[in-house]
Amino acid sequence: MVVIFGQADGRISMWDDPIVAEVRKIRQKIAAKFKYDVRAIAEDARKRQRKSGHPMVSPQRRGLASRRPPHKCET
């Protein structure tokens, strides 16, 4: 990933993020392994999660009735 940001004097600077580049390289390698089949990639991820032994947490779904009403601002 290249981050582009402006300097106070108007110049533009660029910075390569090595972590983002590494993640993208790994993601590309995994995608190619499964011939870019999203379902196969997701199934492999689920298998690796189960195999890891780490606890998995799924967010609970909430229906409309359980949502709080919007906050009212007093002016």
ChimeraX attribute file (.defattr): number of C-alpha atoms within 10 A of each C-alpha:
attribute: neighborCount
match mode: 1-to-1
recipient: residues
	/A:1	14
	/A:2	12
	/A:3	9
	/A:4	11
	/A:5	12
	/A:6	10
	/A:7	9
	/A:8	7
	/A:9	6
	/A:10	8
	/A:11	8
	/A:12	10
	/A:13	11
	/A:14	11
	/A:15	10
	/A:16	11
	/A:17	11
	/A:18	11
	/A:19	10
	/A:20	12
	/A:21	13
	/A:22	12
	/A:23	12
	/A:24	13
	/A:25	12
	/A:26	12
	/A:27	13
	/A:28	12
	/A:29	13
	/A:30	15
	/A:31	15
	/A:32	12
	/A:33	12
	/A:34	14
	/A:35	11
	/A:36	13
	/A:37	11
	/A:38	11
	/A:39	10
	/A:40	14
	/A:41	18
	/A:42	12
	/A:43	11
	/A:44	14
	/A:45	13
	/A:46	12
	/A:47	11
	/A:48	11
	/A:49	13
	/A:50	12
	/A:51	9
	/A:52	10
	/A:53	8
	/A:54	8
	/A:55	8
	/A:56	9
	/A:57	6
	/A:58	6
	/A:59	6
	/A:60	6
	/A:61	7
	/A:62	8
	/A:63	7
	/A:64	7
	/A:65	7
	/A:66	8
	/A:67	8
	/A:68	7
	/A:69	7
	/A:70	6
	/A:71	6
	/A:72	6
	/A:73	5
	/A:74	4
	/A:75	3
